[in-house]
Amino acid sequence: MGAGKKSFGFDLNSKFWKTFLTLLAMGLMFAGPTYAVLALWRVLDLDYALSVVSGFSLFVVGFALLLFLIKRKVIS
């Protein structure tokens, strides 16, 4: 296992986890305020305001994940 940074039981320095977590953060930040709002509003027929709040929440989660990755120096 060596000198890799371990967090939550997996190695943050492996190419797979770097790529996966970065794409997840970007996906949440992009799809949260756009496609998720549209899907919740039109497809699931939720109130528009609730859909926007949910989309903003997904954006915040994605941004927090991105900050976590930057703080841990997984991505620069």
CORMOPE-V768312 format. One record per helix or strand. SS is the DSSP state (A for helix, B for strand). FROM is the first residue (numbers start at 1). TO is the last residue. If there is no record, write none. Layout:
ss | from | to
SS | FROM | TO
SS | FROM | TO
This chain:
ss | from | to
B | 6 | 7
B | 10 | 11
A | 15 | 43
A | 48 | 71
